[in-house]
Amino acid sequence: MSDHLSIVQQLGIAALVVASVLWVAGLARLLSRDHAALMTDPRSLRALPRQSPPLVECVELSPHEHDAFAGLVRQFGKGH
């Protein structure tokens, strides 16, 4: 290395170079693994959890509750 750099600076540069090489190698491995997974099943997205359809909820309203709800709908409809 250069004579005008201290040993600490030279070690720092070496550590940054090693960390950069390891990062690039890890990134390349990750991308190739994800690419291989997408090639086997293109519909699968590994980053997202499996989704299940929402459950249908139904509540029976009493006649009084039905009238109250209808009144609210009419009240909100007047605001526009």
Order of alpha helices (4+ residues) and beta strands (2+ residues): alpha-alpha
